[in-house]
Amino acid sequence: MERRDSPRYEIEVPLTFSGSDIAGSGLITSLSKEGCHVVSEDSLPARARLSLHVEFPAPYEPLTVEVAEVRWTDAVGFGLVFVHVHAEEHARLQRFVDWLKRTQNN
């Protein structure tokens, strides 16, 4: 089993994704600064590369992940690792994860 370097935080945040011949939407149910779990009716193959648009709750601005990769899939969704996130977007992600850490006491 893979060891995670970053804690994951439970949350429900909508996202849309697109890639080569792939497009869909889902709900992030856990998030870290390195990746997330997505519940979705869309079936994706492992190793698919996607771009993501994540709708963080106000007052946080939406997040764009330029490249994420599907690491695993199951009956209800898939796990993503963030492969490439621009510096400004990464800072936005870090601020949101820091807020989750404070509010979930992890």
Secondary structure, DSSP 8 states (H G I E B T S, - for coil): ----SS--EEEEEEEEEEETTEEEEEEEEEE-SSEEEEE-SS---TT-EEEEEE---TTS--EEEEEEEEEEE-SSEEEEEEEE--HHHHHHHHHHHHHHHHHHT-
